[in-house]
Each structure stands twice: as structure tokens, then as C-alpha cells.
Amino acid sequence: MKRVLGIDPGVSATGLVLVHEGCIVEAACPKTKPRYQSDFTALMLRVVEITDEIMRCVRRWGPDVIAIESFEDFGAHLRGARMRYYAPALIGYLHGRLEGPIIYQSPKIKTEYADLMRLWQLGIASIPGDELLTNAHLKDAAIHALYLEAQYQRSGRRLGRTGG
């Protein structure tokens, strides 16, 4: 099994979690601060800043495949209409800079793991390395990586650039 990077894109913070063989091995949550320029300028500055941080982690961690939460129904989760364009802009800009397999996943897959997330919160269940998951963005990113890894294990398909 290869290394899977899960990405949970956020308006002010993005969760990045690297999973390998069911273990959480790395986690980072780059954050941006609001800007006071025009809306479009502020948006693009944040997109570039967070993408640069993501790319640093990608280069350092060397994932074989990347699972990114897509922006399907993203507007329903945001407070403020102008921010509805943040995730598509981030994902589009990031997609242009990433290499290798990228899998876009629906935010709805988190409901399939809702029980596990609740057990994490209660301290009943654990996954090796879950002490790195210190906020909701990291937990969501971990869910995306673990889900993709599980899908490949169940299907028997090879994961990543060179196979399983």
C-alpha cells in the first residue's frame, strides 16, 4: 500500500494528513489570516499562500496519491456568498501545481465515517498516529485519506503511481 495524502480545503485553514497502511504518519494545518485588500485580491493571496504550504508538505512527504475533498455543495456550508468561490479557486490552483494521481471525493463520505469520528472524540477508538489530529480540518483530511486507502484495499486495485 502506498502513501495517501488527504486534503480538507478550508477558508482559513486546510487540513493535510498523510496515511500509510492505516496509520497517520504526518499532519499539518496551514492557516491564512484575513486580508484587507479587495475581495478578489484577498482571495487570491490566501489561495496562493495555502497552496504554497500544501506544496511544501507534498514535496517533503512524497505521497503516491492525493485525496481532496471536492467542493460539491460547498456553498451550503459557508457563511457569506463571496466565500463560495474560495474552495473552487484553491482546488483549481492547486490542481495546476500537483503531479500524480489526484482523487476528488465528495464531502458526503465523511458521513460514512461519522461513527469512527464520534469514537475518536470520545477517546474510545484510535488509529495509530491519531494524536496528530488536533482539529476538525485534520480529522476530515484523515477521513479522506483513510477512505481512499480502504477503497483500494477492498477493490484490490493498485494505488498510486507504481502500484500497490
Contact map, one row per residue, 1 for C-alpha under 8 A:
11100000000000000001100000000000000000000000000000000000000000000000000000000000000000000000000000000000000000000000000000000000000000000000000000001000000001100001
11110000000000000001100000000000000000000000000000000000000000111000000000000000000000000000000000000000000000000000000000000000000000000000000000000000000000110011
11111000000000000111100000000000000000000000000000000000000001111000000000000000000000000000000000000000000000000000000000000000000000000000000000000000000000000000
01111100000000000111000000000000000000000000000000000000000000111110000000000000000000000000000000000000000000000000000000000000000000000000000011011000000000000000
00111110000000011110000000000000000000000000000000000000000000111110000000000000000000000000000000000000000000000000000000000000000000000000000010000000000000000000
00011111000000111110000000000000000000000000000000000000000000000111000000000000000000000000000000000000000000000000000000000000000000000000111111000000000000000000
00001111100001111000000000000000000000000000000000000000000000000111100000000000000000000000000000000000000000000000000000000000000000000001110110000000000000000000
00000111110001110000000000000000000000000000000000000000000000000001100000000000000000000000000000000000000000000000000000000000000000001101100100000000000000000000
00000011111011100000000000000000000000000000000000000000000000000001100000000000000000100110000000000000000000000000000000000000000000001000000000000000000000000000
00000001111111100000000000000000000000000000000000000000000000000000000000000000000000100000000000000000000000000000000000000000000000001000000000000000000000000000
00000000111111000000000000000000000000000000000000000000000000000000000000000000001001100000000000000000000000000000000000000000000000000000000000000000000000000000
00000000011111000000000000000011110000000000000000000000000000000000000000000000000000000000000000000000000000000000000000000000000000000000000000000000000000000000
00000000111111100000000000001111000000000000000001000000000000000000000000000000000000000000000000000000000000000000000000000000000000001000000000000000000000000000
00000011111111110000000000001110000000000000000001000000000000000000000000000000000000000000000000000000000000000000000000000000000000001100000000000000000000000000
00000111110011111000000000111100000000000000000000000000000000000000000000000000000000000000000000000000000000000000000000000000000000001111100000000000000000000000
00001111000001111100000000111000000000000000000000000100000000000000000000000000000000000000000000000000000000000000000000000000000000001100110000000000000000000000
00001110000000111110000111110000000000000000000000000000000000000000000000000000000000000000000000000000000000000000000000000000000000000100110010000000000000000000
00111100000000011111000111100000000000000000000000000000000010100000000000000000000000000000000000000000000000000000000000000000000000000000010010000000000000000000
00111100000000001111111111000000000000000000000000000000000000000000000000000000000000000000000000000000000000000000000000000000000000000000010011000000000000000000
11110000000000000111111110000000000000000000000000000000000000000000000000000000000000000000000000000000000000000000000000000000000000000000000000000000000000000000
11100000000000000011111000000000000000000000000000000000000000000000000000000000000000000000000000000000000000000000000000000000000000000000000000001000000000000000
00000000000000000011111100000000000000000000000000000000000000000000000000000000000000000000000000000000000000000000000000000011000000000000000001001000000000000000
00000000000000000011111110000000000000000000000000000000000000000000000000000000000000000000000000000000000000000000000000000011100000000000000000000000000000000000
00000000000000001111011111100000000000000000000000000000000000000000000000000000000000000000000000000000000000000000000000000011110100000000010000000000000000000000
00000000000000001111001111100000000000000000000000000000000000000000000000000000000000000000000000000000000000000000000000000000100000000000000000000000000000000000
00000000000000001110000111110000000000000000000000000000000010000000000000000000000000000000000000000000000000000000000000000000000100000000000000000000000000000000
00000000000000111100000111111000000000000000000000000000000000000000000000000000000000000000000000000000000000000000000000000000000110000100000000000000000000000000
00000000000000111000000001111100000000000000000000000000100000000000000000000000000000000000000000000000000000000000000000000000000000000100000000000000000000000000
00000000000011110000000000111110000000000000000000000000000000000000000000000000000000000000000000000000000000000000000000000000000000001100000000000000000000000000
00000000000011100000000000011111000000000000000001001100000000000000000000000000000000000000000000000000000000000000000000000000000000000000000000000000000000000000
00000000000111000000000000001111100000000000000001000000000000000000000000000000000000000000000000000000000000000000000000000000000000000000000000000000000000000000
00000000000110000000000000000111110000000000010011000000000000000000000000000000000000000000000000000000000000000000000000000000000000000000000000000000000000000000
00000000000100000000000000000011111000000000010000000000000000000000000000000000000000000000000000000000000000000000000000000000000000000000000000000000000000000000
00000000000100000000000000000001111100000100010000000000000000000000000000000000000000000000000000000000000000000000000000000000000000000000000000000000000000000000
00000000000000000000000000000000111110000100000000000000000000000000000000000000000000000000000000000000000000000000000000000000000000000000000000000000000000000000
00000000000000000000000000000000011111000100000000000000000000000000000000000000000000000000000000000000000000000000000000000000000000000000000000000000000000000000
00000000000000000000000000000000001111101100000000000000000000000000000000000000000000000000000000000000000000000000000000000000000000000000000000000000000000000000
00000000000000000000000000000000000111111100000000000000000000000000000000000000000000000000000000000000000000000000000000000000000000000000000000000000000000000000
00000000000000000000000000000000000011111110000000000000000000000000000000000000010000000000000000000000000000000000000000000000000000000000000000000000000000000000
00000000000000000000000000000000000001111111000000000000000000000000000000000000000000000000000000000000000000000000000000000000000000000000000000000000000000000000
00000000000000000000000000000000000011111111100000000000000000000000000000000000000000000000000000000000000000000000000000000000000000000000000000000000000000000000
00000000000000000000000000000000011111111111110000000000000000000000000000000000000000000000000000000000000000000000000000000000000000000000000000000000000000000000
00000000000000000000000000000000000000111111111000000000000000000000000000000000000001000000000000000000000000000000000000000000000000000000000000000000000000000000
00000000000000000000000000000000000000011111111100000000000000000000000000000000000000001000000000000000000000000000000000000000000000000000000000000000000000000000
00000000000000000000000000000000000000001111111110000000000000000000000000000000000000000000000000000000000000000000000000000000000000000000000000000000000000000000
00000000000000000000000000000001110000000111111111000000000000000000000000000000000000000000000000000000000000000000000000000000000000000000000000000000000000000000
00000000000000000000000000000000000000000011111111100000000000000000000000000000000001001100100000000000000000000000000000000000000000000000000000000000000000000000
00000000000000000000000000000000000000000001111111110000000000000000000000000000000000000100100000000000000000000000000000000000000000000000000000000000000000000000
00000000000000000000000000000001000000000000111111111000000000000000000000000000000000000000000000000000000000000000000000000000000000000000000000000000000000000000
00000000000011000000000000000111000000000000011111111100000000000000000000000000000000000000000000000000000000000000000000000000000000000000000000000000000000000000
00000000000000000000000000000000000000000000001111111110000000000000000000000000000000000100110000000000000000000000000000000000000000000000000000000000000000000000
00000000000000000000000000000000000000000000000111111111000000000000000000000000000000000000000000000000000000000000000000000000000000000000000000000000000000000000
00000000000000000000000000000100000000000000000011111111100000000000000000000000000000000000000000000000000000000000000000000000000000000000000000000000000000000000
00000000000000010000000000000100000000000000000001111111110000000000000000000000000000000000000000000000000000000000000000000000000000000000000000000000000000000000
00000000000000000000000000000000000000000000000000111111111000000000000000000000000000000000000011000000000000000000000000000000000000000000000000000000000000000000
00000000000000000000000000000000000000000000000000011111111100000000000000000000000000000000000000000000000000000000000000000000000000000000000000000000000000000000
00000000000000000000000000010000000000000000000000001111111110000000000000000000000000000000000000000000000000000000000000000000000000000000000000000000000000000000
00000000000000000000000000000000000000000000000000000111111111100000000000000000000000000000000000000000000000000000000000000000000000000000000000000000000000000000
00000000000000000000000000000000000000000000000000000011111111000000000000000000000000000000000000000000000000000000000000000000000000000000000000000000000000000000
00000000000000000000000000000000000000000000000000000001111111000000000000000000000000000000000000000000000000000000000000000000000000000000000000000000000000000000
00000000000000000100000001000000000000000000000000000000111111100000000000000000000000000000000000000000000000000000000000000000000000000000000000000000000000000000
00100000000000000000000000000000000000000000000000000000011111110000000000000000000000000000000000000000000000000000000000000000000000000000000000000000000000000000
01111000000000000100000000000000000000000000000000000000010011111100000000000000000000000000000000000000000000000000000000000000000000000000000000000000000000000000
01111000000000000000000000000000000000000000000000000000000001111100000000000000000000000000000000011000000000000000000000000000000000000000000000000000000000111000
01111000000000000000000000000000000000000000000000000000000000111110000000000000000000000000000000011110000000000000000000000000000000000000000000000000000000111000
00011110000000000000000000000000000000000000000000000000000000111111000000000000000000000000000000011110000000000000000000000000000000000000000010000000000000000000
00011110000000000000000000000000000000000000000000000000000000001111100000000000000000000000000000000111100000000000000000000000000000000000000110010000000000000000
00000111100000000000000000000000000000000000000000000000000000000111110000000000000000000000000000000111100000000000000000000000000000000000100100000000000000000000
00000011100000000000000000000000000000000000000000000000000000000011111000000000000000000000000000000001111000000000000000000000000000000000100100000000000000000000
00000000000000000000000000000000000000000000000000000000000000000001111100000000000000000010000000000001111000000000000000000000000000000000000000000000000000000000
00000000000000000000000000000000000000000000000000000000000000000000111111000000000000110000000000000000011000000000000000000000000000000000000000000000000000000000
00000000000000000000000000000000000000000000000000000000000000000000011111000000000000000000000000000000011000000000000000000000000000000000000000000000000000000000
00000000000000000000000000000000000000000000000000000000000000000000001111111000000000000000000000000000000000000000000000000000000000000000000000000000000000000000
00000000000000000000000000000000000000000000000000000000000000000000001111111100000100100000000000000000000000000000000000000000000000000000000000000000000000000000
00000000000000000000000000000000000000000000000000000000000000000000000011111100100100000000000000000000000000000000000000000000000000000000000000000000000000000000
00000000000000000000000000000000000000000000000000000000000000000000000011111100000000000000000000000000000000000000000000000000000000000000000000000000000000000000
00000000000000000000000000000000000000000000000000000000000000000000000011111110000000000000000000000000000000000000000000000000000000000000000000000000000000000000
00000000000000000000000000000000000000000000000000000000000000000000000001111111101100000000000000000000000000000000000000000000000000000000000000000000000000000000
00000000000000000000000000000000000000000000000000000000000000000000000000001111101000000000000000000000000000000000000000000000000000000000000000000000000000000000
00000000000000000000000000000000000000000000000000000000000000000000000000000111111100000000000000000000000000000000000000000000000000000000000000000000000000000000
00000000000000000000000000000000000000000000000000000000000000000000000000100111111100000000000000000000000000000000000000000000000000000000000000000000000000000000
00000000000000000000000000000000000000100000000000000000000000000000000000000001111110000000000000000000000000000000000000000000000000000000000000000000000000000000
00000000001000000000000000000000000000000000000000000000000000000000000000000111111111000000000000000000000000000000000000000000000000000000000000000000000000000000
00000000000000000000000000000000000000000000000000000000000000000000000001100101111111110000000000000000000000000000000000000000000000000000000000000000000000000000
00000000000000000000000000000000000000000000000000000000000000000000000000000000011111111000000000000000000000000000000000000000000000000000000000000000000000000000
00000000001000000000000000000000000000000010001000000000000000000000000000000000001111111100000000000000000000000000000000000000000000000000000000000000000000000000
00000000111000000000000000000000000000000000000000000000000000000000001001000000000111111110000000000000000000000000000000000000000000000000000000000000000000000000
00000000000000000000000000000000000000000000000000000000000000000000001000000000000111111111000000000000000000000000000000000000000000000000000000000000000000000000
00000000000000000000000000000000000000000001001000000000000000000000000000000000000011111111100000000000000000000000000000000000000000000000000000000000000000000000
00000000100000000000000000000000000000000000001100100000000000000000000000000000000001111111110000000000000000000000000000000000000000000000000000000000000000000000
00000000100000000000000000000000000000000000000000000000000000000000010000000000000000111111111000000000000000000000000000000000000000000000000000000000000000000000
00000000000000000000000000000000000000000000000000000000000000000000000000000000000000011111111100000000000000000000000000000000000000000000000000000000000000000000
00000000000000000000000000000000000000000000001100100000000000000000000000000000000000001111111110000000000000000000000000000000000000000000000000000000000000000000
00000000000000000000000000000000000000000000000000100000000000000000000000000000000000000111111111000000000000000000000000000000000000000000000000000000000000000000
00000000000000000000000000000000000000000000000000000000000000000000000000000000000000000011111111000000000000000000000000000000000000000000000000000000000000000000
00000000000000000000000000000000000000000000000000000000000000000000000000000000000000000001111111000000000000000000000000000000000000000000000000000000000000000000
00000000000000000000000000000000000000000000000000000010000000000000000000000000000000000000111111100000000000000000000000000000000000000000000000000000000000000000
00000000000000000000000000000000000000000000000000000010000000000000000000000000000000000000011111110000000000000000000000000000000000000000000000000000000000000000
00000000000000000000000000000000000000000000000000000000000000000000000000000000000000000000000011111100000000000000000000000000000000000000000000000000000000000000
00000000000000000000000000000000000000000000000000000000000000011100000000000000000000000000000001111100000000000000000000000000000000000000000000000000000000011000
00000000000000000000000000000000000000000000000000000000000000011100000000000000000000000000000000111110000000000000000000000000000000000000000000000000000000011000
00000000000000000000000000000000000000000000000000000000000000001111000000000000000000000000000000111111000000000000000000000000000000000000000000000000000000000000
00000000000000000000000000000000000000000000000000000000000000001111000000000000000000000000000000001111100000000000000000000000000000000000000000000000000000000000
00000000000000000000000000000000000000000000000000000000000000000011110000000000000000000000000000000111110000000000000000000000000000000000000000000000000000000000
00000000000000000000000000000000000000000000000000000000000000000011110000000000000000000000000000000011111010000000000000000000000000000000000100000000000000000000
00000000000000000000000000000000000000000000000000000000000000000000111100000000000000000000000000000001111110000000000000000000000000000000000000000000000000000000
00000000000000000000000000000000000000000000000000000000000000000000111100000000000000000000000000000000111111000000000000000000000000000000000000000000000000000000
00000000000000000000000000000000000000000000000000000000000000000000000000000000000000000000000000000000011111110000000000000000000000000000000000000000000000000000
00000000000000000000000000000000000000000000000000000000000000000000000000000000000000000000000000000000111111111000000000000000000000000000000100100000000000000000
00000000000000000000000000000000000000000000000000000000000000000000000000000000000000000000000000000000001111111100000000000000000000000001001100000000000000000000
00000000000000000000000000000000000000000000000000000000000000000000000000000000000000000000000000000000000111111100000000000000000000000000000000000000000000000000
00000000000000000000000000000000000000000000000000000000000000000000000000000000000000000000000000000000000111111110000000000000000000000000000000000000000000000000
00000000000000000000000000000000000000000000000000000000000000000000000000000000000000000000000000000000000011111111100000000000000000000000001000000000000000000000
00000000000000000000000000000000000000000000000000000000000000000000000000000000000000000000000000000000000001111111110000000000000000000000000000000000000000000000
00000000000000000000000000000000000000000000000000000000000000000000000000000000000000000000000000000000000000011111111000000000000000000000000000000000000000000000
00000000000000000000000000000000000000000000000000000000000000000000000000000000000000000000000000000000000000001111111100001000000000000000000000000000000000000000
00000000000000000000000000000000000000000000000000000000000000000000000000000000000000000000000000000000000000001111111110000000000000000010000000000000000000000000
00000000000000000000000000000000000000000000000000000000000000000000000000000000000000000000000000000000000000000111111111000000000000000000000000000000000000000000
00000000000000000000000000000000000000000000000000000000000000000000000000000000000000000000000000000000000000000011111111111100000000000000000000000000000000000000
00000000000000000000000000000000000000000000000000000000000000000000000000000000000000000000000000000000000000000001111111111100000000000000000000000000000000000000
00000000000000000000000000000000000000000000000000000000000000000000000000000000000000000000000000000000000000000000111111110000000000000000000000000000000000000000
00000000000000000000000000000000000000000000000000000000000000000000000000000000000000000000000000000000000000000000011111111000000000000000000000000000000000000000
00000000000000000000000000000000000000000000000000000000000000000000000000000000000000000000000000000000000000000000001111111100000000000000000000000000000000000000
00000000000000000000000000000000000000000000000000000000000000000000000000000000000000000000000000000000000000000000001111111100000000000000000000000000000000000000
00000000000000000000000000000000000000000000000000000000000000000000000000000000000000000000000000000000000000000001001101111110000000000000000000000000000000000000
00000000000000000000000000000000000000000000000000000000000000000000000000000000000000000000000000000000000000000000001100111111010000000000000000000000000000000000
00000000000000000000011100000000000000000000000000000000000000000000000000000000000000000000000000000000000000000000000000001111110000000000000000000000000000000000
00000000000000000000011100000000000000000000000000000000000000000000000000000000000000000000000000000000000000000000000000000111110000000000000000000000000000000000
00000000000000000000001110000000000000000000000000000000000000000000000000000000000000000000000000000000000000000000000000000011111100000000000000000000000000000000
00000000000000000000000100000000000000000000000000000000000000000000000000000000000000000000000000000000000000000000000000000111111110000000000000000000000000000000
00000000000000000000000000000000000000000000000000000000000000000000000000000000000000000000000000000000000000000000000000000000111111000000000000000000000000000000
00000000000000000000000101100000000000000000000000000000000000000000000000000000000000000000000000000000000000000000000000000000111111000000000000000000000000000000
00000000000000000000000000100000000000000000000000000000000000000000000000000000000000000000000000000000000000000000000000000000011111110110010000000000000000000000
00000000000000000000000000000000000000000000000000000000000000000000000000000000000000000000000000000000000000000000000000000000001111110110000000000000000000000000
00000000000000000000000000000000000000000000000000000000000000000000000000000000000000000000000000000000000000000000000000000000000011111110000000000000000000000000
00000000000000000000000000000000000000000000000000000000000000000000000000000000000000000000000000000000000000000000000000000000000011111111000000000000000000000000
00000001110011110000000000001000000000000000000000000000000000000000000000000000000000000000000000000000000000000000000000000000000000111111100000000000000000000000
00000001000001111000000000111000000000000000000000000000000000000000000000000000000000000000000000000000000000000000000000000000000011111111110000000000000000000000
00000000000000100000000000000000000000000000000000000000000000000000000000000000000000000000000000000000000000000000100000000000000011111111111000000000000000000000
00000011000000100000000000000000000000000000000000000000000000000000000000000000000000000000000000000000000001000000000000000000000000011111111100000000000000000000
00000111000000111000000000000000000000000000000000000000000000000001100000000000000000000000000000000000000000000000000000000000000000001111111110000000000000000000
00000110000000011110000100000000000000000000000000000000000000000000000000000000000000000000000000000000000000000000000000000000000010000111111111000000000000000000
00000100000000000000000000000000000000000000000000000000000000000000000000000000000000000000000000000000000001001000000000000000000000000011111111100000000000000000
00000111000000000000000000000000000000000000000000000000000000000011100000000000000000000000000000000000100011000000000000000000000000000001111111110000000000000000
00011110000000001110000000000000000000000000000000000000000000000110000000000000000000000000000000000000000000000000000000000000000000000000111111111000000000000000
00010100000000000010010000000000000000000000000000000000000000000000000000000000000000000000000000000000000000000000000000000000000000000000011111111100000000000000
00000000000000000000000000000000000000000000000000000000000000000000000000000000000000000000000000000000000010000000000000000000000000000000001111111110000000000000
00010000000000000000000000000000000000000000000000000000000000000010000000000000000000000000000000000000000000000000000000000000000000000000000111111111000000000000
10010000000000000000110000000000000000000000000000000000000000000000000000000000000000000000000000000000000000000000000000000000000000000000000011111111100000100000
00000000000000000000000000000000000000000000000000000000000000000000000000000000000000000000000000000000000000000000000000000000000000000000000001111111110000000000
00000000000000000000000000000000000000000000000000000000000000000000000000000000000000000000000000000000000000000000000000000000000000000000000000111111111000000000
00000000000000000000000000000000000000000000000000000000000000000000000000000000000000000000000000000000000000000000000000000000000000000000000000011111111111100000
00000000000000000000000000000000000000000000000000000000000000000000000000000000000000000000000000000000000000000000000000000000000000000000000000001111111110000000
00000000000000000000000000000000000000000000000000000000000000000000000000000000000000000000000000000000000000000000000000000000000000000000000000000111111100000000
00000000000000000000000000000000000000000000000000000000000000000000000000000000000000000000000000000000000000000000000000000000000000000000000000000011111110000000
00000000000000000000000000000000000000000000000000000000000000000000000000000000000000000000000000000000000000000000000000000000000000000000000000000001111111000000
00000000000000000000000000000000000000000000000000000000000000000000000000000000000000000000000000000000000000000000000000000000000000000000000000000001101111100001
10000000000000000000000000000000000000000000000000000000000000000000000000000000000000000000000000000000000000000000000000000000000000000000000000000001000111110111
11000000000000000000000000000000000000000000000000000000000000011000000000000000000000000000000000000000000000000000000000000000000000000000000000001001000011111111
01000000000000000000000000000000000000000000000000000000000000011000000000000000000000000000000000011000000000000000000000000000000000000000000000000000000001111111
00000000000000000000000000000000000000000000000000000000000000011000000000000000000000000000000000011000000000000000000000000000000000000000000000000000000000111110
00000000000000000000000000000000000000000000000000000000000000000000000000000000000000000000000000000000000000000000000000000000000000000000000000000000000001111111
01000000000000000000000000000000000000000000000000000000000000000000000000000000000000000000000000000000000000000000000000000000000000000000000000000000000001111111
11000000000000000000000000000000000000000000000000000000000000000000000000000000000000000000000000000000000000000000000000000000000000000000000000000000000011110111
